[in-house]
Amino acid sequence: SDKELQYYVLGEHPVCFLLHSENVNRKAFKESVKPGWHYFGRKMDVADFEWMMWFSTFRNHILFALAGHVIFAKIFTLLAPKHRSLIFGIYGGLAVLVTMGWTFVTLVLSHCIILYSIAMVKSKWMCFAAGLATLASIKLEPYNSWQSLVTGSFDLQDILFYGGCGFSIMRCMSFALENCEKKDGNFTFSDLLKYNFYLPFFFFGPIMTFDRFHAQVNNTQLIRKDKELWNITTKALLHLGVILVVDVFFHYLYILTIPSDVKLVTKLSDWCLAGLAYSNLVYDWVKAAVMFGVINTVSTLDHLDPPQPPKCITMLYVFAETHFDRGINDWLCKYVYDYIGGDHDKIFKELLATFCTFAITTLWLGPCELVYIWSFFNCFGLNFELWVAKFFSLPPFSIIEGAMGEAMSRRIRGVFNAANFWTIVLYNVLSLNSLEFAKLVGRRLIFKGFPLSSLSVLLVTYCGVQLVKERERHQALLDDPEPVKPVDAGKEKAE
């Protein structure tokens, strides 16, 4: 109603503002704000379709399928631990068949057969070419129109089509590339099917590379570590708590809907705009952490060690650690980025490695204008870090840094890291919201807000970066403490 649109309070913070109905695009809010908690009189932000699909529309299906997987996995792990990988594959294949139908399963099997056949040749470039061509068949027109073959009465079939096919192709590529590395013989087609149809990873990942999955799923010595079940239970309860907190935020903080209304966000102050952009990235990290965390909990019950959730955006100040899907990141690093870039110390090799990595990422996300812009800026940021590091490693900068103390060196680097943090925010917020919102935030913080808003935001970010760097330094000392010099050796040197 008009009365409900008269104000939105962004958090319990002094920086609150009154938004009158004439400043609100009612059409944008009607599409993204739906009835929520009736008894509290709150409407819900439903702008994130992925979250709503997982925890509202598709929630019962997920709980039923994963509960069945856990039960069958536990029973057959106790009865026949040597064949548990086969049970995983059979249950996953049947679940996909019941959910999506024969047409979809046939299409996935055709991808598996094609890439398995090419894997037998043991040529990496052929495996890559076939895999990328297969991925393009569901990401590019006119090939992605094939998805009409598998749509039906089930509302989410088209979404599951892209998720299932995309992750399936990436897994098949991992299998093919690992088979190229195998010196004695080949992996079997059964190994590929058991790997590909493992249900917790099938539709939405994360991707575990074949070598890791094959080694872990065929391990028959299934022994729990101390307090492992307690840790699994704690993580499960933590994820449930985070889901409830996010649900509360959706009813009181409309951080996903507000950026879609350009007329509204232009009325915000510089600090509110910066906080809104930062909040969107924090939310996206929370979503990734919860989604992958739930799946990881199930796979941990299966005695697997899955890819961990992403690093929190608040802890990031370099592009090399900026990823929201650690499984895809591990896949790209192993087969593309590290393979081409080596030690990432050569400018040309790093440029080639990042270009190839983001080219594949662009195809994976689905080529479009927004993805092109996102890929270009993140690729540039990754290379620019190396260029700056190379430049300041030359004299006289290296001599000056060597002469100053370690603490002062960290402070100076912290200034650059604070600026880098906001480039990471700006480069990634455009993929979460829109190009217009990212441009607006950039203009307000860099140009219109200079010097007061720009420098104050940079100062707060600098303090946060220094806290993160200090925490990492202490953790590094705990992991690898410096050796203590013996007293006698010190006396001999003094003498």
KAWOLIN-V530842 format. One line per field, one symbol per residue. phi: phi as a letter, one per 40 degrees, with the letter a starting at -180 (. if undefined). psi: psi as a letter, one per 20 degrees, with the letter a starting at -180 (. if undefined). A space follows every 50 residues. Layout:
# KAWOLIN-V530842
phi: ???
psi: ???
This chain:
# KAWOLIN-V530842
phi: .cccccabccgcadcbabbccccbcccccccbbbdbccccgbcbcbcccc ccccbbcbdccccccccccccccccccccaccbccccdcccccccccccb gccccccccccccccccccccgbccccccccccccccbbbcccccccccb caccccccccccccccccccccccdccccccccbgbccccccccccccdd cccbgccbdcccccccccccccbcccgcccccccccccccccdccccccc cbbccccdccbccccccccccccccccccccccccccccccccccccccc ccgbbcdccccddcccabccbcabbccccccccccbcccccgcfbccccc ccccccccccccccchdadccccdccccccccccdccccccccccccccc ccccccccccccccccccccdcccccccccccbaccccccccccccbccc cccccccccccccccccccccccccccccbccccccccccccccc
psi: rhhhjhqppnrmqhmqqporhijpnhghhhhiorpdoghikqqpokhohg ghggjfgjghggggghghggggggghhhgmhhjhhgggggggghghghgh rhgghggghhgggghgghhhhloghhggggghhghhiiiqqjhiihiihj qbiohjhhghgggggghgghghgggghhhhipgobqqrhhhgghghjogh iggjarppqhggggghhjpinnpqrpjghghggghghghgghghghhghh iholihhgiinhhghiiqrgghgghggghhhgghggggggghhgghgghh hjkqnrprrrpphhjpjqhhjoqinhghghggggifghggicjkipgghh ggghghghghhghghoprgghggggghhgggghhghgggggiiqqighgg hhhrrhghghgghhghhghhghhgghhhhhiherhggghgggghhgfhip iggghgghgghgggghgghgghghhhhhhmqppppqghhhgghh.
